[in-house]
């Protein structure tokens, strides 16, 4: 009772004092340049630890002194409203002078970086839109929607689709989801922690978001229902958490967790230092939140925002992800600018204490691009044959901010995501944004990819601090390309605005750009040499593999085959990452990395199919390299050059030649039969009969050969060997598939070995490979020569000898040599009985053993 009386007396005294007018001091505070503040509004911040009630009472007293009213308060922050014509800098100076214990500042304006226009989202889908996976040397393999829909994997013994419905119905709409390698980890069932989304609100009843949105607080309307009357926040939310593999729409979210929706921006996409700072503190105080997404910014780095972020990062351990801004400049927006350790700090702040938990995100262009980019690397001003040309998806958008404070890149161009459906919203009313789903572009779209990746990484590495999480997201990302225009007149701070450069204009199907990503030439402020492209699978310590499995007898997919992945080369039975029901290929997803020690990550791939293999047979080994190395293979969905295997039926011995799925080559396989057989000669690819080179043949050239007895086809002798599949380019060969296969008749009296299997002292079956694909005057044919593995066009040939479902030379089939330019043949193996022995020499057939 006595306490209540004292409080009432104190309140009365404070209220009485509030009616005494106090003239503001003549001196003014020096405000940061370039920013806008709300006319007539002033923010008061009391020392940390000040009780909210005490802060409010003190603010009311100050308000009375300056002729203002307290219109809002949150924790130790109070918002004063004066006459809109008031001299805000003078009033701020007066308050600061009369009470040094309180910090006063204008109420700076924050906003989404995107200015909504009808033209911003107009999109014409490119004809070359396709899903693709990375291969060696940056090559990519693309797939049709039909192929993707047919691919299946095994989970707990059940065959399920390898891809969500959304990507198989329209994979262009999910290009960003794909490019950050969510296709590797989307079926990982460990729930991600919650992300707090500070934005224009979120439509929690959207069918693709329902059950995944927690309503937080609305700091614009001061209530507990943060509805999205703009559309921006719902779009950001869809990138984060839109449901995967449902029939609602074709938006896809990266995280499988939930978000807390917090509204700090109004229907026009604008908020204030008060609403944003209060929202940051609200998110920081939630125990279920580990990551905060801020797709917004201001030209001013104000003290209140800095202190709120410090509270969230340092005191509460949250990672804060923010958009870099859409000014196309290296001049930072805030809070993004504080992500750099030695950035400009607000007045009174001596050391940057928040950079380690703050991550600024730049926006990459769409994939597939409308056009490629041309960069004038020699400064000539004209397009030269040796100039750098990049796929647009590997480079910066025209609008993204850049510089040393930006350390990670994510998709931000033509991103398809959710829009409100439960009520009217601003972008629909004024700019005809569609209800439900829409495209949008900006660094606002790039930031939630990183926030979602951070949450997914925390689902695996639960104890990471904010600083450790930031470092992991950067260090596991893919390297950027830093080529730039070396000609005169490039504005390093605002490159696309450089006069006379014609940047951004498409000519001859190429767009001229000042850089792919800005490197060291752009100076200390403009360089992004420490930045990486986001890879969520690598951040989670996961990898995926793509492989192609064919029937060597007919060139059709080996339906029902299974692939096993192991981390031990001696095991042929482990079923890690089993894949079933093979069509054109198979994906092994969400495979944990065996270690994260640089240079020590090895995997082994095996294939199994009843009637074809005896258990699991080894067909490739993959050595992953930590992304600091030049090879930069770590996470993502990978397709190595040897991840193609053609499996023959277990009946009869076979020789099968495969070559890299990315190589533009047409190799040919030839098997010379034993000299002491009735059919001394060669069974080969069909075009070998036209060969005009120097090689000599022993005995008849059987071309395709036959397995029949002579009397069955009217002949006098038979090689008992037949060419089964002639792969290549589909023009100079029967099939575009990259394998050749020869089958030899079993000798039933001698077990599994060729019918004409010679004695140990006789000439063996000799296995030769050439890249000859048509008549030429000497030397290997084809262009380029695919057996020279010091060339970028090397085809990575692999020769496997199969017998009884076993690969007889499983430890040697990739040992192709470097052949000289005038060599005609690679003599790979000899087959004698059931023994396949490596020869591995190059030369003309006439001089080979």
Secondary structure as GFF3:
##gff-version 3
##sequence-region A 1 849
A	DSSP	alpha_helix	2	18	.	.	.	ID=ss1
A	DSSP	beta_strand	37	45	.	.	.	ID=ss2
A	DSSP	alpha_helix	52	66	.	.	.	ID=ss3
A	DSSP	beta_strand	69	74	.	.	.	ID=ss4
A	DSSP	beta_strand	77	81	.	.	.	ID=ss5
A	DSSP	alpha_helix	88	98	.	.	.	ID=ss6
A	DSSP	beta_strand	103	111	.	.	.	ID=ss7
A	DSSP	three_ten_helix	118	121	.	.	.	ID=ss8
A	DSSP	beta_strand	131	135	.	.	.	ID=ss9
A	DSSP	three_ten_helix	136	138	.	.	.	ID=ss10
A	DSSP	beta_strand	140	143	.	.	.	ID=ss11
A	DSSP	alpha_helix	145	150	.	.	.	ID=ss12
A	DSSP	beta_strand	152	155	.	.	.	ID=ss13
A	DSSP	beta_strand	158	161	.	.	.	ID=ss14
A	DSSP	alpha_helix	165	169	.	.	.	ID=ss15
A	DSSP	three_ten_helix	171	174	.	.	.	ID=ss16
A	DSSP	alpha_helix	175	179	.	.	.	ID=ss17
A	DSSP	alpha_helix	182	185	.	.	.	ID=ss18
A	DSSP	beta_strand	194	199	.	.	.	ID=ss19
A	DSSP	beta_strand	213	218	.	.	.	ID=ss20
A	DSSP	alpha_helix	232	241	.	.	.	ID=ss21
A	DSSP	beta_strand	259	263	.	.	.	ID=ss22
A	DSSP	beta_strand	270	272	.	.	.	ID=ss23
A	DSSP	alpha_helix	273	284	.	.	.	ID=ss24
A	DSSP	beta_strand	289	294	.	.	.	ID=ss25
A	DSSP	alpha_helix	303	310	.	.	.	ID=ss26
A	DSSP	pi_helix	311	315	.	.	.	ID=ss27
A	DSSP	beta_strand	319	323	.	.	.	ID=ss28
A	DSSP	three_ten_helix	336	339	.	.	.	ID=ss29
A	DSSP	three_ten_helix	355	357	.	.	.	ID=ss30
A	DSSP	beta_strand	358	364	.	.	.	ID=ss31
A	DSSP	beta_strand	372	375	.	.	.	ID=ss32
A	DSSP	beta_strand	388	390	.	.	.	ID=ss33
A	DSSP	three_ten_helix	392	394	.	.	.	ID=ss34
A	DSSP	beta_strand	406	411	.	.	.	ID=ss35
A	DSSP	beta_strand	415	418	.	.	.	ID=ss36
A	DSSP	alpha_helix	426	431	.	.	.	ID=ss37
A	DSSP	beta_strand	437	440	.	.	.	ID=ss38
A	DSSP	alpha_helix	443	460	.	.	.	ID=ss39
A	DSSP	alpha_helix	466	475	.	.	.	ID=ss40
A	DSSP	three_ten_helix	495	497	.	.	.	ID=ss41
A	DSSP	beta_strand	506	507	.	.	.	ID=ss42
A	DSSP	beta_strand	510	512	.	.	.	ID=ss43
A	DSSP	three_ten_helix	520	522	.	.	.	ID=ss44
A	DSSP	alpha_helix	523	526	.	.	.	ID=ss45
A	DSSP	beta_strand	532	533	.	.	.	ID=ss46
A	DSSP	alpha_helix	536	539	.	.	.	ID=ss47
A	DSSP	beta_strand	542	551	.	.	.	ID=ss48
A	DSSP	beta_strand	562	566	.	.	.	ID=ss49
A	DSSP	beta_strand	576	579	.	.	.	ID=ss50
A	DSSP	beta_strand	586	592	.	.	.	ID=ss51
A	DSSP	beta_strand	601	608	.	.	.	ID=ss52
A	DSSP	beta_strand	617	624	.	.	.	ID=ss53
A	DSSP	beta_strand	637	639	.	.	.	ID=ss54
A	DSSP	beta_strand	644	647	.	.	.	ID=ss55
A	DSSP	beta_strand	653	658	.	.	.	ID=ss56
A	DSSP	beta_strand	668	672	.	.	.	ID=ss57
A	DSSP	beta_strand	681	684	.	.	.	ID=ss58
A	DSSP	three_ten_helix	686	690	.	.	.	ID=ss59
A	DSSP	beta_strand	700	703	.	.	.	ID=ss60
A	DSSP	beta_strand	705	706	.	.	.	ID=ss61
A	DSSP	alpha_helix	710	713	.	.	.	ID=ss62
A	DSSP	beta_strand	721	726	.	.	.	ID=ss63
A	DSSP	beta_strand	739	744	.	.	.	ID=ss64
A	DSSP	beta_strand	765	770	.	.	.	ID=ss65
A	DSSP	beta_strand	798	803	.	.	.	ID=ss66
A	DSSP	beta_strand	806	807	.	.	.	ID=ss67
A	DSSP	beta_strand	825	832	.	.	.	ID=ss68
A	DSSP	beta_strand	835	843	.	.	.	ID=ss69
A	DSSP	three_ten_helix	845	847	.	.	.	ID=ss70
###
